[in-house]
Amino acid sequence: MSPKISADILNQLYETILSRKNADPNTSYSAKLLAKGSKKTAEKFGEEAVECLIECATGNQKELITESADVLYHLLVMWVSAGVSPDDVWQELHRREGTSGIAEKAARSSDPLK
């Protein structure tokens, strides 16, 4: 029987990526991505998200799982690059708990500059 795996793996992965922030880019893929800056980490996240969408649209569940893991990893790399922690995001999700998605979206300003 395989061990129970939980969402705590995301926090653990975030900490691993954070620990590689100043590592040698020649020996750490995370360090290599982070050394390229926020723009590149965002681009890489976008590429992985598109790949994930394609697998979902084509109904390839096995590849959707693989690409989803890639998306989560690259999301965490992007957070490290941008100085966002998982706790920041978990707090925002907690704040939204119990609020209708429709009501939450309506409460947001449509103009990001306002």
KOLFITI-896762 format. One record per atom (N, C-alpha, C): residue number from 0; residue in three letters; atom name; x, z, y. Coordinates in steps of 0.1 Angstrom, whole numbers, plus 5000, padded with zeros to 4 digits. Example, Ala and Ser with C-alpha at 12.3 -4.5 7.8 and 13.67 -1.06 7.14 Angstrom:
BEGIN
[node 0,'ALA','N',[5132,5078,4943]] [node 0,'ALA','CA',[5123,5078,4955]] [node 0,'ALA','C',[5132,5078,4967]] [node 1,'SER','N',[5128,5071,4978]] [node 1,'SER','CA',[5137,5071,4989]] [node 1,'SER','C',[5129,5079,5000]] 
***
This chain:
BEGIN
[node 0,'MET','N',[5008,5000,4988]] [node 0,'MET','CA',[5000,5000,5000]] [node 0,'MET','C',[5009,5000,5012]] [node 1,'SER','N',[5006,4991,5022]] [node 1,'SER','CA',[5014,4991,5034]] [node 1,'SER','C',[5010,5002,5044]] [node 2,'PRO','N',[5020,5006,5052]] [node 2,'PRO','CA',[5017,5017,5061]] [node 2,'PRO','C',[5007,5013,5072]] [node 3,'LYS','N',[5000,5023,5077]] [node 3,'LYS','CA',[4990,5020,5088]] [node 3,'LYS','C',[4998,5017,5101]] [node 4,'ILE','N',[4995,5006,5107]] [node 4,'ILE','CA',[5002,5002,5119]] [node 4,'ILE','C',[4992,5003,5130]] [node 5,'SER','N',[4996,5008,5142]] [node 5,'SER','CA',[4987,5010,5153]] [node 5,'SER','C',[4992,5003,5165]] [node 6,'ALA','N',[4984,5003,5176]] [node 6,'ALA','CA',[4988,4997,5188]] [node 6,'ALA','C',[5000,5004,5195]] [node 7,'ASP','N',[5004,5015,5189]] [node 7,'ASP','CA',[5016,5022,5194]] [node 7,'ASP','C',[5028,5013,5193]] [node 8,'ILE','N',[5028,5003,5185]] [node 8,'ILE','CA',[5039,4993,5183]] [node 8,'ILE','C',[5041,4986,5196]] [node 9,'LEU','N',[5031,4985,5205]] [node 9,'LEU','CA',[5033,4978,5218]] [node 9,'LEU','C',[5042,4987,5227]] [node 10,'ASN','N',[5039,5000,5227]] [node 10,'ASN','CA',[5047,5009,5235]] [node 10,'ASN','C',[5062,5009,5230]] [node 11,'GLN','N',[5063,5009,5217]] [node 11,'GLN','CA',[5077,5009,5211]] [node 11,'GLN','C',[5084,4996,5214]] [node 12,'LEU','N',[5077,4985,5213]] [node 12,'LEU','CA',[5083,4972,5217]] [node 12,'LEU','C',[5087,4972,5231]] [node 13,'TYR','N',[5078,4977,5240]] [node 13,'TYR','CA',[5081,4978,5254]] [node 13,'TYR','C',[5094,4986,5257]] [node 14,'GLU','N',[5095,4997,5250]] [node 14,'GLU','CA',[5107,5005,5252]] [node 14,'GLU','C',[5120,4998,5247]] [node 15,'THR','N',[5119,4991,5236]] [node 15,'THR','CA',[5130,4983,5231]] [node 15,'THR','C',[5134,4972,5241]] [node 16,'ILE','N',[5124,4965,5246]] [node 16,'ILE','CA',[5127,4955,5256]] [node 16,'ILE','C',[5133,4961,5269]] [node 17,'LEU','N',[5128,4972,5273]] [node 17,'LEU','CA',[5133,4979,5285]] [node 17,'LEU','C',[5148,4983,5283]] [node 18,'SER','N',[5151,4988,5271]] [node 18,'SER','CA',[5164,4992,5267]] [node 18,'SER','C',[5174,4980,5267]] [node 19,'ARG','N',[5169,4968,5266]] [node 19,'ARG','CA',[5178,4956,5265]] [node 19,'ARG','C',[5179,4950,5279]] [node 20,'LYS','N',[5173,4955,5289]] [node 20,'LYS','CA',[5173,4949,5302]] [node 20,'LYS','C',[5187,4947,5308]] [node 21,'ASN','N',[5196,4956,5305]] [node 21,'ASN','CA',[5210,4954,5310]] [node 21,'ASN','C',[5220,4951,5299]] [node 22,'ALA','N',[5214,4946,5287]] [node 22,'ALA','CA',[5223,4943,5276]] [node 22,'ALA','C',[5229,4929,5278]] [node 23,'ASP','N',[5238,4925,5269]] [node 23,'ASP','CA',[5245,4912,5270]] [node 23,'ASP','C',[5235,4901,5266]] [node 24,'PRO','N',[5232,4892,5275]] [node 24,'PRO','CA',[5223,4881,5272]] [node 24,'PRO','C',[5228,4872,5261]] [node 25,'ASN','N',[5240,4873,5257]] [node 25,'ASN','CA',[5245,4865,5246]] [node 25,'ASN','C',[5242,4872,5232]] [node 26,'THR','N',[5238,4884,5233]] [node 26,'THR','CA',[5235,4891,5220]] [node 26,'THR','C',[5220,4896,5219]] [node 27,'SER','N',[5213,4895,5230]] [node 27,'SER','CA',[5199,4900,5231]] [node 27,'SER','C',[5190,4889,5237]] [node 28,'TYR','N',[5180,4884,5230]] [node 28,'TYR','CA',[5170,4875,5235]] [node 28,'TYR','C',[5163,4881,5247]] [node 29,'SER','N',[5159,4893,5246]] [node 29,'SER','CA',[5152,4900,5257]] [node 29,'SER','C',[5160,4900,5269]] [node 30,'ALA','N',[5173,4904,5268]] [node 30,'ALA','CA',[5182,4904,5279]] [node 30,'ALA','C',[5184,4890,5285]] [node 31,'LYS','N',[5184,4880,5277]] [node 31,'LYS','CA',[5186,4866,5281]] [node 31,'LYS','C',[5174,4862,5290]] [node 32,'LEU','N',[5162,4865,5285]] [node 32,'LEU','CA',[5150,4862,5292]] [node 32,'LEU','C',[5149,4870,5306]] [node 33,'LEU','N',[5152,4883,5305]] [node 33,'LEU','CA',[5151,4891,5317]] [node 33,'LEU','C',[5162,4887,5327]] [node 34,'ALA','N',[5173,4882,5323]] [node 34,'ALA','CA',[5184,4878,5332]] [node 34,'ALA','C',[5179,4866,5341]] [node 35,'LYS','N',[5169,4859,5335]] [node 35,'LYS','CA',[5165,4847,5342]] [node 35,'LYS','C',[5154,4850,5353]] [node 36,'GLY','N',[5150,4862,5354]] [node 36,'GLY','CA',[5141,4866,5364]] [node 36,'GLY','C',[5126,4865,5361]] [node 37,'SER','N',[5118,4870,5370]] [node 37,'SER','CA',[5103,4870,5368]] [node 37,'SER','C',[5097,4857,5367]] [node 38,'LYS','N',[5102,4847,5375]] [node 38,'LYS','CA',[5096,4834,5374]] [node 38,'LYS','C',[5097,4828,5360]] [node 39,'LYS','N',[5109,4829,5354]] [node 39,'LYS','CA',[5111,4824,5341]] [node 39,'LYS','C',[5103,4832,5330]] [node 40,'THR','N',[5103,4845,5331]] [node 40,'THR','CA',[5095,4853,5321]] [node 40,'THR','C',[5081,4849,5322]] [node 41,'ALA','N',[5075,4847,5334]] [node 41,'ALA','CA',[5061,4842,5336]] [node 41,'ALA','C',[5059,4829,5330]] [node 42,'GLU','N',[5068,4819,5332]] [node 42,'GLU','CA',[5067,4806,5326]] [node 42,'GLU','C',[5067,4807,5311]] [node 43,'LYS','N',[5076,4815,5305]] [node 43,'LYS','CA',[5077,4816,5291]] [node 43,'LYS','C',[5064,4822,5285]] [node 44,'PHE','N',[5058,4832,5292]] [node 44,'PHE','CA',[5046,4838,5288]] [node 44,'PHE','C',[5035,4828,5288]] [node 45,'GLY','N',[5035,4819,5298]] [node 45,'GLY','CA',[5025,4809,5299]] [node 45,'GLY','C',[5026,4799,5287]] [node 46,'GLU','N',[5038,4795,5284]] [node 46,'GLU','CA',[5040,4786,5273]] [node 46,'GLU','C',[5035,4792,5260]] [node 47,'GLU','N',[5038,4804,5258]] [node 47,'GLU','CA',[5033,4811,5245]] [node 47,'GLU','C',[5018,4812,5245]] [node 48,'ALA','N',[5012,4815,5257]] [node 48,'ALA','CA',[4997,4816,5258]] [node 48,'ALA','C',[4991,4803,5254]] [node 49,'VAL','N',[4996,4792,5259]] [node 49,'VAL','CA',[4991,4779,5256]] [node 49,'VAL','C',[4992,4776,5241]] [node 50,'GLU','N',[5003,4779,5235]] [node 50,'GLU','CA',[5005,4778,5220]] [node 50,'GLU','C',[4995,4786,5213]] [node 51,'CYS','N',[4992,4798,5217]] [node 51,'CYS','CA',[4982,4806,5211]] [node 51,'CYS','C',[4968,4800,5212]] [node 52,'LEU','N',[4965,4795,5224]] [node 52,'LEU','CA',[4952,4788,5226]] [node 52,'LEU','C',[4950,4776,5217]] [node 53,'ILE','N',[4961,4768,5215]] [node 53,'ILE','CA',[4960,4757,5206]] [node 53,'ILE','C',[4957,4761,5192]] [node 54,'GLU','N',[4964,4771,5187]] [node 54,'GLU','CA',[4961,4776,5173]] [node 54,'GLU','C',[4947,4781,5172]] [node 55,'CYS','N',[4942,4788,5182]] [node 55,'CYS','CA',[4928,4792,5181]] [node 55,'CYS','C',[4919,4781,5181]] [node 56,'ALA','N',[4921,4771,5190]] [node 56,'ALA','CA',[4912,4759,5191]] [node 56,'ALA','C',[4912,4751,5178]] [node 57,'THR','N',[4923,4751,5171]] [node 57,'THR','CA',[4924,4743,5159]] [node 57,'THR','C',[4921,4751,5146]] [node 58,'GLY','N',[4918,4763,5148]] [node 58,'GLY','CA',[4913,4772,5137]] [node 58,'GLY','C',[4924,4776,5127]] [node 59,'ASN','N',[4936,4775,5132]] [node 59,'ASN','CA',[4947,4779,5123]] [node 59,'ASN','C',[4950,4794,5124]] [node 60,'GLN','N',[4943,4802,5116]] [node 60,'GLN','CA',[4944,4817,5117]] [node 60,'GLN','C',[4958,4822,5115]] [node 61,'LYS','N',[4965,4817,5105]] [node 61,'LYS','CA',[4979,4822,5103]] [node 61,'LYS','C',[4988,4820,5115]] [node 62,'GLU','N',[4988,4808,5121]] [node 62,'GLU','CA',[4996,4805,5132]] [node 62,'GLU','C',[4991,4812,5145]] [node 63,'LEU','N',[4977,4815,5146]] [node 63,'LEU','CA',[4972,4822,5157]] [node 63,'LEU','C',[4978,4836,5157]] [node 64,'ILE','N',[4979,4842,5145]] [node 64,'ILE','CA',[4985,4856,5144]] [node 64,'ILE','C',[4999,4855,5149]] [node 65,'THR','N',[5007,4846,5144]] [node 65,'THR','CA',[5021,4844,5148]] [node 65,'THR','C',[5022,4842,5163]] [node 66,'GLU','N',[5014,4833,5168]] [node 66,'GLU','CA',[5015,4830,5183]] [node 66,'GLU','C',[5010,4842,5191]] [node 67,'SER','N',[5000,4850,5186]] [node 67,'SER','CA',[4995,4861,5193]] [node 67,'SER','C',[5007,4872,5194]] [node 68,'ALA','N',[5014,4873,5184]] [node 68,'ALA','CA',[5026,4883,5184]] [node 68,'ALA','C',[5036,4878,5195]] [node 69,'ASP','N',[5038,4865,5195]] [node 69,'ASP','CA',[5047,4859,5206]] [node 69,'ASP','C',[5042,4862,5220]] [node 70,'VAL','N',[5029,4860,5221]] [node 70,'VAL','CA',[5022,4863,5234]] [node 70,'VAL','C',[5024,4877,5239]] [node 71,'LEU','N',[5022,4886,5229]] [node 71,'LEU','CA',[5023,4901,5233]] [node 71,'LEU','C',[5037,4904,5236]] [node 72,'TYR','N',[5047,4899,5228]] [node 72,'TYR','CA',[5061,4901,5231]] [node 72,'TYR','C',[5065,4896,5245]] [node 73,'HIS','N',[5061,4884,5248]] [node 73,'HIS','CA',[5064,4878,5261]] [node 73,'HIS','C',[5057,4884,5273]] [node 74,'LEU','N',[5045,4890,5270]] [node 74,'LEU','CA',[5038,4897,5280]] [node 74,'LEU','C',[5046,4910,5284]] [node 75,'LEU','N',[5051,4917,5274]] [node 75,'LEU','CA',[5058,4929,5276]] [node 75,'LEU','C',[5071,4926,5283]] [node 76,'VAL','N',[5078,4915,5280]] [node 76,'VAL','CA',[5090,4910,5287]] [node 76,'VAL','C',[5087,4908,5302]] [node 77,'MET','N',[5075,4902,5304]] [node 77,'MET','CA',[5071,4899,5318]] [node 77,'MET','C',[5068,4912,5325]] [node 78,'TRP','N',[5062,4922,5319]] [node 78,'TRP','CA',[5060,4935,5325]] [node 78,'TRP','C',[5073,4941,5329]] [node 79,'VAL','N',[5083,4941,5319]] [node 79,'VAL','CA',[5096,4947,5322]] [node 79,'VAL','C',[5102,4941,5335]] [node 80,'SER','N',[5101,4928,5335]] [node 80,'SER','CA',[5107,4920,5346]] [node 80,'SER','C',[5100,4923,5359]] [node 81,'ALA','N',[5087,4926,5359]] [node 81,'ALA','CA',[5079,4928,5371]] [node 81,'ALA','C',[5078,4943,5374]] [node 82,'GLY','N',[5084,4952,5366]] [node 82,'GLY','CA',[5083,4966,5369]] [node 82,'GLY','C',[5070,4972,5366]] [node 83,'VAL','N',[5063,4967,5356]] [node 83,'VAL','CA',[5050,4972,5352]] [node 83,'VAL','C',[5051,4979,5339]] [node 84,'SER','N',[5046,4990,5337]] [node 84,'SER','CA',[5047,4997,5324]] [node 84,'SER','C',[5034,4996,5317]] [node 85,'PRO','N',[5034,4998,5303]] [node 85,'PRO','CA',[5022,4998,5296]] [node 85,'PRO','C',[5012,5008,5301]] [node 86,'ASP','N',[5017,5020,5305]] [node 86,'ASP','CA',[5008,5031,5310]] [node 86,'ASP','C',[5000,5026,5322]] [node 87,'ASP','N',[5007,5018,5330]] [node 87,'ASP','CA',[4999,5012,5342]] [node 87,'ASP','C',[4987,5004,5337]] [node 88,'VAL','N',[4989,4996,5327]] [node 88,'VAL','CA',[4979,4987,5322]] [node 88,'VAL','C',[4968,4996,5314]] [node 89,'TRP','N',[4973,5005,5306]] [node 89,'TRP','CA',[4964,5014,5299]] [node 89,'TRP','C',[4955,5022,5308]] [node 90,'GLN','N',[4961,5026,5319]] [node 90,'GLN','CA',[4953,5034,5329]] [node 90,'GLN','C',[4942,5025,5335]] [node 91,'GLU','N',[4945,5012,5338]] [node 91,'GLU','CA',[4936,5003,5344]] [node 91,'GLU','C',[4924,5000,5334]] [node 92,'LEU','N',[4928,4999,5321]] [node 92,'LEU','CA',[4918,4997,5311]] [node 92,'LEU','C',[4909,5009,5310]] [node 93,'HIS','N',[4915,5021,5310]] [node 93,'HIS','CA',[4907,5033,5310]] [node 93,'HIS','C',[4898,5034,5322]] [node 94,'ARG','N',[4903,5030,5333]] [node 94,'ARG','CA',[4894,5031,5345]] [node 94,'ARG','C',[4882,5022,5344]] [node 95,'ARG','N',[4884,5011,5337]] [node 95,'ARG','CA',[4873,5001,5335]] [node 95,'ARG','C',[4863,5005,5324]] [node 96,'GLU','N',[4867,5014,5315]] [node 96,'GLU','CA',[4859,5018,5304]] [node 96,'GLU','C',[4845,5023,5308]] [node 97,'GLY','N',[4835,5017,5301]] [node 97,'GLY','CA',[4822,5021,5305]] [node 97,'GLY','C',[4816,5013,5316]] [node 98,'THR','N',[4823,5004,5321]] [node 98,'THR','CA',[4818,4995,5332]] [node 98,'THR','C',[4816,4981,5326]] [node 99,'SER','N',[4805,4976,5329]] [node 99,'SER','CA',[4802,4962,5324]] [node 99,'SER','C',[4812,4952,5330]] [node 100,'GLY','N',[4816,4943,5321]] [node 100,'GLY','CA',[4826,4933,5325]] [node 100,'GLY','C',[4820,4925,5337]] [node 101,'ILE','N',[4807,4922,5337]] [node 101,'ILE','CA',[4801,4915,5348]] [node 101,'ILE','C',[4802,4923,5361]] [node 102,'ALA','N',[4799,4936,5360]] [node 102,'ALA','CA',[4799,4944,5372]] [node 102,'ALA','C',[4814,4946,5377]] [node 103,'GLU','N',[4823,4947,5368]] [node 103,'GLU','CA',[4837,4949,5372]] [node 103,'GLU','C',[4842,4937,5379]] [node 104,'LYS','N',[4839,4925,5374]] [node 104,'LYS','CA',[4843,4912,5380]] [node 104,'LYS','C',[4837,4911,5394]] [node 105,'ALA','N',[4824,4914,5395]] [node 105,'ALA','CA',[4817,4913,5408]] [node 105,'ALA','C',[4823,4922,5418]] [node 106,'ALA','N',[4829,4933,5414]] [node 106,'ALA','CA',[4834,4943,5424]] [node 106,'ALA','C',[4848,4938,5429]] [node 107,'ARG','N',[4854,4928,5423]] [node 107,'ARG','CA',[4867,4923,5428]] [node 107,'ARG','C',[4864,4913,5439]] [node 108,'SER','N',[4874,4913,5448]] [node 108,'SER','CA',[4873,4903,5459]] [node 108,'SER','C',[4877,4889,5453]] [node 109,'SER','N',[4870,4879,5457]] [node 109,'SER','CA',[4873,4865,5452]] [node 109,'SER','C',[4885,4860,5460]] [node 110,'ASP','N',[4889,4865,5471]] [node 110,'ASP','CA',[4900,4861,5479]] [node 110,'ASP','C',[4912,4871,5477]] [node 111,'PRO','N',[4922,4867,5469]] [node 111,'PRO','CA',[4933,4877,5467]] [node 111,'PRO','C',[4941,4881,5479]] [node 112,'LEU','N',[4939,4875,5490]] [node 112,'LEU','CA',[4945,4879,5503]] [node 112,'LEU','C',[4937,4889,5511]] [node 113,'LYS','N',[4925,4892,5507]] [node 113,'LYS','CA',[4917,4901,5514]] [node 113,'LYS','C',[4920,4915,5510]] 
***
